[in-house]
Amino acid sequence: MKNLFLTLLLMMAVPAHAAMPVEMVTTANDPVGSRLVYAIKERIRQSSSLELSLDGSALRMQAQIVTLDPDPQSPGASTVYSSF
């Protein structure tokens, strides 16, 4: 009975159609990395279950992406990225 009460309370606290806020923290100093981050943000904007968060104080998921140009001899040809 206690579990049922907690489940109902949780269901009332979280709206059924609420999108999960996502904060993007990025370091993309190369052109290909900037395009990659832009493409990810656009996919989040198109999603019905995710939304970009602009407010850093709210409860949210955080995506951290770092990109680097791996070859200074041919800048803008590729990128190396890490996300966590």
C-alpha positions as CSV (number, residue, x, y, z in Angstrom):
1,M,0.0,0.0,0.0
2,K,2.9,2.4,0.9
3,N,4.5,1.7,-2.5
4,L,1.2,2.4,-4.3
5,F,0.9,5.7,-2.5
6,L,4.5,6.8,-3.4
7,T,3.9,5.8,-7.0
8,L,0.8,7.9,-7.2
9,L,2.4,10.8,-5.5
10,L,5.3,10.7,-7.9
11,M,3.0,10.4,-10.9
12,M,1.2,13.5,-9.8
13,A,4.4,15.4,-9.2
14,V,5.8,14.8,-12.8
15,P,3.5,15.9,-15.6
16,A,2.9,13.1,-18.2
17,H,3.9,15.3,-21.2
18,A,6.9,17.1,-19.6
19,A,10.1,17.1,-21.7
20,M,13.4,16.4,-19.9
21,P,15.5,19.6,-19.9
22,V,19.0,19.1,-21.3
23,E,21.8,21.6,-20.6
24,M,24.6,21.6,-23.3
25,V,28.0,22.4,-22.0
26,T,30.4,22.6,-25.0
27,T,33.9,23.4,-26.0
28,A,33.9,23.3,-29.7
29,N,36.6,25.6,-31.1
30,D,36.9,23.9,-34.5
31,P,34.5,24.3,-37.4
32,V,33.5,20.6,-37.7
33,G,33.0,20.3,-33.9
34,S,30.8,23.4,-33.9
35,R,28.6,21.9,-36.6
36,L,28.4,18.6,-34.6
37,V,27.2,20.5,-31.5
38,Y,24.7,22.5,-33.6
39,A,23.3,19.2,-35.1
40,I,22.9,17.7,-31.6
41,K,21.1,20.8,-30.4
42,E,18.8,20.8,-33.4
43,R,17.9,17.1,-32.7
44,I,17.1,18.0,-29.1
45,R,14.9,20.9,-30.2
46,Q,13.0,18.5,-32.6
47,S,12.5,15.9,-29.8
48,S,9.2,15.5,-28.1
49,S,10.8,14.1,-24.9
50,L,13.8,16.5,-24.6
51,E,14.2,20.3,-24.5
52,L,17.2,22.6,-24.3
53,S,17.6,24.1,-20.9
54,L,18.7,27.7,-20.5
55,D,18.2,27.9,-16.8
56,G,21.2,26.3,-15.0
57,S,19.4,26.2,-11.6
58,A,16.5,23.8,-12.6
59,L,16.7,20.0,-12.4
60,R,18.1,18.8,-15.7
61,M,20.3,16.4,-17.6
62,Q,23.7,17.7,-18.6
63,A,25.5,16.9,-21.8
64,Q,29.2,17.9,-21.9
65,I,30.9,17.8,-25.3
66,V,34.5,18.7,-26.1
67,T,35.8,18.8,-29.7
68,L,39.3,19.3,-31.1
69,D,40.7,19.6,-34.6
70,P,43.0,16.6,-34.8
71,D,45.2,17.8,-37.8
72,P,46.3,21.4,-37.9
73,Q,47.7,20.8,-41.4
74,S,44.2,20.4,-42.8
75,P,41.9,22.4,-40.5
76,G,38.2,21.9,-40.8
77,A,38.5,18.4,-42.4
78,S,37.5,16.4,-39.3
79,T,37.0,16.6,-35.5
80,V,37.7,14.5,-32.5
81,Y,35.0,14.6,-29.7
82,S,34.4,13.4,-26.2
83,S,31.1,13.5,-24.4
84,F,30.3,12.7,-20.9
